[in-house]
Amino acid sequence: MIRWFLDWMLLPLLALGLLSLGSIAPVSDLWDKVFSWIAVAVMIGYLAGPMRDYHRARRADQSSSAAISSSDQM
């Protein structure tokens, strides 16, 4: 349970914390923008892992189905 929490919830919570830091703590506008861009980068990194795995599996399925179809034609 703790491993699931750390794997799936820690990065989004970190990004939300960085996005809301400007309203929670008195930071300058520059730092608010910096924290916002860091939060966006964290979320892109968080979503890039599953997307990469999906595309890798899809490519493997396509190559295996192409190999199967070429061996069926012989």
Long-range contacts (C-beta under 8 A, 24 or more apart in sequence): 11-42, 11-43, 11-45, 11-46, 12-43, 12-46, 14-39, 14-42, 15-39, 15-40, 15-42, 15-43, 15-46, 18-42
